[in-house]
Amino acid sequence: MALPNMGSQAPAFTLPNQDGKDVSLSDYAGQNVLIWFYPRAFGNN
């Protein structure tokens, strides 16, 4: 999958939050959203 361009719409996704509850991007439709993640934060580097 290609990386999205800055300013483009994000693809639909669902991921667990810090409490293990599934959160979908669609839960925030019509709102500004900042997505922050740490790639490989908990992986074997």
mmCIF file of the N, C-alpha and C atoms, coordinates in Angstrom:
data_MODEL
# 
_entry.id   MODEL 
# 
loop_
_atom_site.group_PDB 
_atom_site.id 
_atom_site.type_symbol 
_atom_site.label_atom_id 
_atom_site.label_alt_id 
_atom_site.label_comp_id 
_atom_site.label_asym_id 
_atom_site.label_entity_id 
_atom_site.label_seq_id 
_atom_site.pdbx_PDB_ins_code 
_atom_site.Cartn_x 
_atom_site.Cartn_y 
_atom_site.Cartn_z 
_atom_site.occupancy 
_atom_site.B_iso_or_equiv 
_atom_site.pdbx_formal_charge 
_atom_site.auth_seq_id 
_atom_site.auth_comp_id 
_atom_site.auth_asym_id 
_atom_site.auth_atom_id 
_atom_site.pdbx_PDB_model_num 
ATOM 1   N N  . MET A 1 1  ? 0.846   -1.177 0.000  1.00 0.00 ? 1  MET A N  1 
ATOM 2   C CA . MET A 1 1  ? 0.000   0.000  0.000  1.00 0.00 ? 1  MET A CA 1 
ATOM 3   C C  . MET A 1 1  ? 0.894   1.244  0.000  1.00 0.00 ? 1  MET A C  1 
ATOM 4   N N  . ALA A 1 2  ? 0.598   2.185  -0.856 1.00 0.00 ? 2  ALA A N  1 
ATOM 5   C CA . ALA A 1 2  ? 1.358   3.424  -0.936 1.00 0.00 ? 2  ALA A CA 1 
ATOM 6   C C  . ALA A 1 2  ? 0.993   4.345  0.228  1.00 0.00 ? 2  ALA A C  1 
ATOM 7   N N  . LEU A 1 3  ? 1.942   5.161  0.648  1.00 0.00 ? 3  LEU A N  1 
ATOM 8   C CA . LEU A 1 3  ? 1.666   6.136  1.700  1.00 0.00 ? 3  LEU A CA 1 
ATOM 9   C C  . LEU A 1 3  ? 0.757   7.225  1.155  1.00 0.00 ? 3  LEU A C  1 
ATOM 10  N N  . PRO A 1 4  ? -0.192  7.716  1.967  1.00 0.00 ? 4  PRO A N  1 
ATOM 11  C CA . PRO A 1 4  ? -1.067  8.799  1.496  1.00 0.00 ? 4  PRO A CA 1 
ATOM 12  C C  . PRO A 1 4  ? -0.286  10.108 1.403  1.00 0.00 ? 4  PRO A C  1 
ATOM 13  N N  . ASN A 1 5  ? -0.722  10.986 0.529  1.00 0.00 ? 5  ASN A N  1 
ATOM 14  C CA . ASN A 1 5  ? -0.128  12.312 0.403  1.00 0.00 ? 5  ASN A CA 1 
ATOM 15  C C  . ASN A 1 5  ? -0.646  13.209 1.511  1.00 0.00 ? 5  ASN A C  1 
ATOM 16  N N  . MET A 1 6  ? 0.176   14.147 1.957  1.00 0.00 ? 6  MET A N  1 
ATOM 17  C CA . MET A 1 6  ? -0.244  15.084 2.979  1.00 0.00 ? 6  MET A CA 1 
ATOM 18  C C  . MET A 1 6  ? -1.485  15.832 2.509  1.00 0.00 ? 6  MET A C  1 
ATOM 19  N N  . GLY A 1 7  ? -2.473  15.913 3.365  1.00 0.00 ? 7  GLY A N  1 
ATOM 20  C CA . GLY A 1 7  ? -3.707  16.615 3.044  1.00 0.00 ? 7  GLY A CA 1 
ATOM 21  C C  . GLY A 1 7  ? -4.771  15.736 2.400  1.00 0.00 ? 7  GLY A C  1 
ATOM 22  N N  . SER A 1 8  ? -4.414  14.505 2.038  1.00 0.00 ? 8  SER A N  1 
ATOM 23  C CA . SER A 1 8  ? -5.409  13.605 1.445  1.00 0.00 ? 8  SER A CA 1 
ATOM 24  C C  . SER A 1 8  ? -6.229  12.941 2.547  1.00 0.00 ? 8  SER A C  1 
ATOM 25  N N  . GLN A 1 9  ? -7.354  12.387 2.177  1.00 0.00 ? 9  GLN A N  1 
ATOM 26  C CA . GLN A 1 9  ? -8.192  11.687 3.148  1.00 0.00 ? 9  GLN A CA 1 
ATOM 27  C C  . GLN A 1 9  ? -7.519  10.391 3.565  1.00 0.00 ? 9  GLN A C  1 
ATOM 28  N N  . ALA A 1 10 ? -7.606  10.106 4.841  1.00 0.00 ? 10 ALA A N  1 
ATOM 29  C CA . ALA A 1 10 ? -7.048  8.862  5.364  1.00 0.00 ? 10 ALA A CA 1 
ATOM 30  C C  . ALA A 1 10 ? -7.974  7.703  5.018  1.00 0.00 ? 10 ALA A C  1 
ATOM 31  N N  . PRO A 1 11 ? -7.420  6.525  4.776  1.00 0.00 ? 11 PRO A N  1 
ATOM 32  C CA . PRO A 1 11 ? -8.262  5.360  4.539  1.00 0.00 ? 11 PRO A CA 1 
ATOM 33  C C  . PRO A 1 11 ? -8.971  4.961  5.832  1.00 0.00 ? 11 PRO A C  1 
ATOM 34  N N  . ALA A 1 12 ? -10.095 4.313  5.709  1.00 0.00 ? 12 ALA A N  1 
ATOM 35  C CA . ALA A 1 12 ? -10.831 3.836  6.884  1.00 0.00 ? 12 ALA A CA 1 
ATOM 36  C C  . ALA A 1 12 ? -9.997  2.799  7.616  1.00 0.00 ? 12 ALA A C  1 
ATOM 37  N N  . PHE A 1 13 ? -9.983  2.883  8.949  1.00 0.00 ? 13 PHE A N  1 
ATOM 38  C CA . PHE A 1 13 ? -9.261  1.889  9.736  1.00 0.00 ? 13 PHE A CA 1 
ATOM 39  C C  . PHE A 1 13 ? -9.847  1.800  11.135 1.00 0.00 ? 13 PHE A C  1 
ATOM 40  N N  . THR A 1 14 ? -9.583  0.681  11.790 1.00 0.00 ? 14 THR A N  1 
ATOM 41  C CA . THR A 1 14 ? -9.948  0.459  13.184 1.00 0.00 ? 14 THR A CA 1 
ATOM 42  C C  . THR A 1 14 ? -8.735  -0.130 13.880 1.00 0.00 ? 14 THR A C  1 
ATOM 43  N N  . LEU A 1 15 ? -8.374  0.462  15.021 1.00 0.00 ? 15 LEU A N  1 
ATOM 44  C CA . LEU A 1 15 ? -7.219  0.017  15.794 1.00 0.00 ? 15 LEU A CA 1 
ATOM 45  C C  . LEU A 1 15 ? -7.561  0.066  17.280 1.00 0.00 ? 15 LEU A C  1 
ATOM 46  N N  . PRO A 1 16 ? -6.879  -0.742 18.093 1.00 0.00 ? 16 PRO A N  1 
ATOM 47  C CA . PRO A 1 16 ? -7.122  -0.658 19.531 1.00 0.00 ? 16 PRO A CA 1 
ATOM 48  C C  . PRO A 1 16 ? -6.434  0.578  20.123 1.00 0.00 ? 16 PRO A C  1 
ATOM 49  N N  . ASN A 1 17 ? -7.098  1.199  21.105 1.00 0.00 ? 17 ASN A N  1 
ATOM 50  C CA . ASN A 1 17 ? -6.479  2.330  21.789 1.00 0.00 ? 17 ASN A CA 1 
ATOM 51  C C  . ASN A 1 17 ? -5.655  1.819  22.969 1.00 0.00 ? 17 ASN A C  1 
ATOM 52  N N  . GLN A 1 18 ? -5.177  2.725  23.790 1.00 0.00 ? 18 GLN A N  1 
ATOM 53  C CA . GLN A 1 18 ? -4.310  2.348  24.908 1.00 0.00 ? 18 GLN A CA 1 
ATOM 54  C C  . GLN A 1 18 ? -5.009  1.467  25.930 1.00 0.00 ? 18 GLN A C  1 
ATOM 55  N N  . ASP A 1 19 ? -6.351  1.432  25.895 1.00 0.00 ? 19 ASP A N  1 
ATOM 56  C CA . ASP A 1 19 ? -7.118  0.601  26.819 1.00 0.00 ? 19 ASP A CA 1 
ATOM 57  C C  . ASP A 1 19 ? -7.601  -0.700 26.182 1.00 0.00 ? 19 ASP A C  1 
ATOM 58  N N  . GLY A 1 20 ? -7.196  -0.934 24.931 1.00 0.00 ? 20 GLY A N  1 
ATOM 59  C CA . GLY A 1 20 ? -7.592  -2.144 24.232 1.00 0.00 ? 20 GLY A CA 1 
ATOM 60  C C  . GLY A 1 20 ? -8.946  -2.057 23.557 1.00 0.00 ? 20 GLY A C  1 
ATOM 61  N N  . LYS A 1 21 ? -9.615  -0.895 23.634 1.00 0.00 ? 21 LYS A N  1 
ATOM 62  C CA . LYS A 1 21 ? -10.925 -0.700 22.998 1.00 0.00 ? 21 LYS A CA 1 
ATOM 63  C C  . LYS A 1 21 ? -10.713 -0.323 21.534 1.00 0.00 ? 21 LYS A C  1 
ATOM 64  N N  . ASP A 1 22 ? -11.445 -0.963 20.629 1.00 0.00 ? 22 ASP A N  1 
ATOM 65  C CA . ASP A 1 22 ? -11.339 -0.637 19.205 1.00 0.00 ? 22 ASP A CA 1 
ATOM 66  C C  . ASP A 1 22 ? -11.898 0.756  18.933 1.00 0.00 ? 22 ASP A C  1 
ATOM 67  N N  . VAL A 1 23 ? -11.150 1.534  18.176 1.00 0.00 ? 23 VAL A N  1 
ATOM 68  C CA . VAL A 1 23 ? -11.551 2.885  17.784 1.00 0.00 ? 23 VAL A CA 1 
ATOM 69  C C  . VAL A 1 23 ? -11.418 2.970  16.271 1.00 0.00 ? 23 VAL A C  1 
ATOM 70  N N  . SER A 1 24 ? -12.451 3.482  15.618 1.00 0.00 ? 24 SER A N  1 
ATOM 71  C CA . SER A 1 24 ? -12.443 3.633  14.163 1.00 0.00 ? 24 SER A CA 1 
ATOM 72  C C  . SER A 1 24 ? -12.337 5.095  13.792 1.00 0.00 ? 24 SER A C  1 
ATOM 73  N N  . LEU A 1 25 ? -11.676 5.361  12.686 1.00 0.00 ? 25 LEU A N  1 
ATOM 74  C CA . LEU A 1 25 ? -11.596 6.727  12.202 1.00 0.00 ? 25 LEU A CA 1 
ATOM 75  C C  . LEU A 1 25 ? -12.997 7.287  11.965 1.00 0.00 ? 25 LEU A C  1 
ATOM 76  N N  . SER A 1 26 ? -13.915 6.449  11.528 1.00 0.00 ? 26 SER A N  1 
ATOM 77  C CA . SER A 1 26 ? -15.289 6.905  11.264 1.00 0.00 ? 26 SER A CA 1 
ATOM 78  C C  . SER A 1 26 ? -16.001 7.379  12.534 1.00 0.00 ? 26 SER A C  1 
ATOM 79  N N  . ASP A 1 27 ? -15.501 7.007  13.713 1.00 0.00 ? 27 ASP A N  1 
ATOM 80  C CA . ASP A 1 27 ? -16.080 7.494  14.976 1.00 0.00 ? 27 ASP A CA 1 
ATOM 81  C C  . ASP A 1 27 ? -15.936 9.003  15.106 1.00 0.00 ? 27 ASP A C  1 
ATOM 82  N N  . TYR A 1 28 ? -15.025 9.579  14.332 1.00 0.00 ? 28 TYR A N  1 
ATOM 83  C CA . TYR A 1 28 ? -14.725 11.006 14.429 1.00 0.00 ? 28 TYR A CA 1 
ATOM 84  C C  . TYR A 1 28 ? -15.059 11.757 13.146 1.00 0.00 ? 28 TYR A C  1 
ATOM 85  N N  . ALA A 1 29 ? -15.993 11.219 12.371 1.00 0.00 ? 29 ALA A N  1 
ATOM 86  C CA . ALA A 1 29 ? -16.395 11.845 11.107 1.00 0.00 ? 29 ALA A CA 1 
ATOM 87  C C  . ALA A 1 29 ? -16.839 13.291 11.346 1.00 0.00 ? 29 ALA A C  1 
ATOM 88  N N  . GLY A 1 30 ? -16.365 14.197 10.501 1.00 0.00 ? 30 GLY A N  1 
ATOM 89  C CA . GLY A 1 30 ? -16.730 15.611 10.596 1.00 0.00 ? 30 GLY A CA 1 
ATOM 90  C C  . GLY A 1 30 ? -15.891 16.391 11.596 1.00 0.00 ? 30 GLY A C  1 
ATOM 91  N N  . GLN A 1 31 ? -14.932 15.739 12.250 1.00 0.00 ? 31 GLN A N  1 
ATOM 92  C CA . GLN A 1 31 ? -14.074 16.408 13.225 1.00 0.00 ? 31 GLN A CA 1 
ATOM 93  C C  . GLN A 1 31 ? -12.635 16.405 12.718 1.00 0.00 ? 31 GLN A C  1 
ATOM 94  N N  . ASN A 1 32 ? -11.865 17.349 13.210 1.00 0.00 ? 32 ASN A N  1 
ATOM 95  C CA . ASN A 1 32 ? -10.430 17.328 12.922 1.00 0.00 ? 32 ASN A CA 1 
ATOM 96  C C  . ASN A 1 32 ? -9.792  16.287 13.824 1.00 0.00 ? 32 ASN A C  1 
ATOM 97  N N  . VAL A 1 33 ? -8.912  15.482 13.262 1.00 0.00 ? 33 VAL A N  1 
ATOM 98  C CA . VAL A 1 33 ? -8.293  14.393 14.005 1.00 0.00 ? 33 VAL A CA 1 
ATOM 99  C C  . VAL A 1 33 ? -6.779  14.430 13.780 1.00 0.00 ? 33 VAL A C  1 
ATOM 100 N N  . LEU A 1 34 ? -6.037  14.279 14.852 1.00 0.00 ? 34 LEU A N  1 
ATOM 101 C CA . LEU A 1 34 ? -4.590  14.127 14.772 1.00 0.00 ? 34 LEU A CA 1 
ATOM 102 C C  . LEU A 1 34 ? -4.275  12.693 15.137 1.00 0.00 ? 34 LEU A C  1 
ATOM 103 N N  . ILE A 1 35 ? -3.590  12.000 14.259 1.00 0.00 ? 35 ILE A N  1 
ATOM 104 C CA . ILE A 1 35 ? -3.231  10.604 14.504 1.00 0.00 ? 35 ILE A CA 1 
ATOM 105 C C  . ILE A 1 35 ? -1.750  10.563 14.840 1.00 0.00 ? 35 ILE A C  1 
ATOM 106 N N  . TRP A 1 36 ? -1.431  10.043 15.998 1.00 0.00 ? 36 TRP A N  1 
ATOM 107 C CA . TRP A 1 36 ? -0.054  9.998  16.465 1.00 0.00 ? 36 TRP A CA 1 
ATOM 108 C C  . TRP A 1 36 ? 0.297   8.548  16.768 1.00 0.00 ? 36 TRP A C  1 
ATOM 109 N N  . PHE A 1 37 ? 1.405   8.100  16.284 1.00 0.00 ? 37 PHE A N  1 
ATOM 110 C CA . PHE A 1 37 ? 1.823   6.734  16.563 1.00 0.00 ? 37 PHE A CA 1 
ATOM 111 C C  . PHE A 1 37 ? 3.338   6.674  16.585 1.00 0.00 ? 37 PHE A C  1 
ATOM 112 N N  . TYR A 1 38 ? 3.823   5.638  17.177 1.00 0.00 ? 38 TYR A N  1 
ATOM 113 C CA . TYR A 1 38 ? 5.259   5.398  17.257 1.00 0.00 ? 38 TYR A CA 1 
ATOM 114 C C  . TYR A 1 38 ? 5.564   4.090  16.546 1.00 0.00 ? 38 TYR A C  1 
ATOM 115 N N  . PRO A 1 39 ? 6.012   4.142  15.306 1.00 0.00 ? 39 PRO A N  1 
ATOM 116 C CA . PRO A 1 39 ? 6.330   2.904  14.611 1.00 0.00 ? 39 PRO A CA 1 
ATOM 117 C C  . PRO A 1 39 ? 7.419   2.123  15.356 1.00 0.00 ? 39 PRO A C  1 
ATOM 118 N N  . ARG A 1 40 ? 7.190   0.865  15.483 1.00 0.00 ? 40 ARG A N  1 
ATOM 119 C CA . ARG A 1 40 ? 8.134   -0.055 16.131 1.00 0.00 ? 40 ARG A CA 1 
ATOM 120 C C  . ARG A 1 40 ? 8.393   0.285  17.608 1.00 0.00 ? 40 ARG A C  1 
ATOM 121 N N  . ALA A 1 41 ? 7.495   1.007  18.242 1.00 0.00 ? 41 ALA A N  1 
ATOM 122 C CA . ALA A 1 41 ? 7.706   1.383  19.642 1.00 0.00 ? 41 ALA A CA 1 
ATOM 123 C C  . ALA A 1 41 ? 7.804   0.161  20.541 1.00 0.00 ? 41 ALA A C  1 
ATOM 124 N N  . PHE A 1 42 ? 7.074   -0.881 20.196 1.00 0.00 ? 42 PHE A N  1 
ATOM 125 C CA . PHE A 1 42 ? 7.064   -2.065 21.051 1.00 0.00 ? 42 PHE A CA 1 
ATOM 126 C C  . PHE A 1 42 ? 7.548   -3.309 20.328 1.00 0.00 ? 42 PHE A C  1 
ATOM 127 N N  . GLY A 1 43 ? 8.116   -3.122 19.144 1.00 0.00 ? 43 GLY A N  1 
ATOM 128 C CA . GLY A 1 43 ? 8.584   -4.255 18.351 1.00 0.00 ? 43 GLY A CA 1 
ATOM 129 C C  . GLY A 1 43 ? 10.034  -4.590 18.650 1.00 0.00 ? 43 GLY A C  1 
ATOM 130 N N  . ASN A 1 44 ? 10.492  -5.613 18.034 1.00 0.00 ? 44 ASN A N  1 
ATOM 131 C CA . ASN A 1 44 ? 11.904  -5.980 18.138 1.00 0.00 ? 44 ASN A CA 1 
ATOM 132 C C  . ASN A 1 44 ? 12.676  -5.202 17.087 1.00 0.00 ? 44 ASN A C  1 
ATOM 133 N N  . ASN A 1 45 ? 13.470  -4.277 17.511 1.00 0.00 ? 45 ASN A N  1 
ATOM 134 C CA . ASN A 1 45 ? 14.210  -3.437 16.560 1.00 0.00 ? 45 ASN A CA 1 
ATOM 135 C C  . ASN A 1 45 ? 15.481  -4.092 16.145 1.00 0.00 ? 45 ASN A C  1 
# 
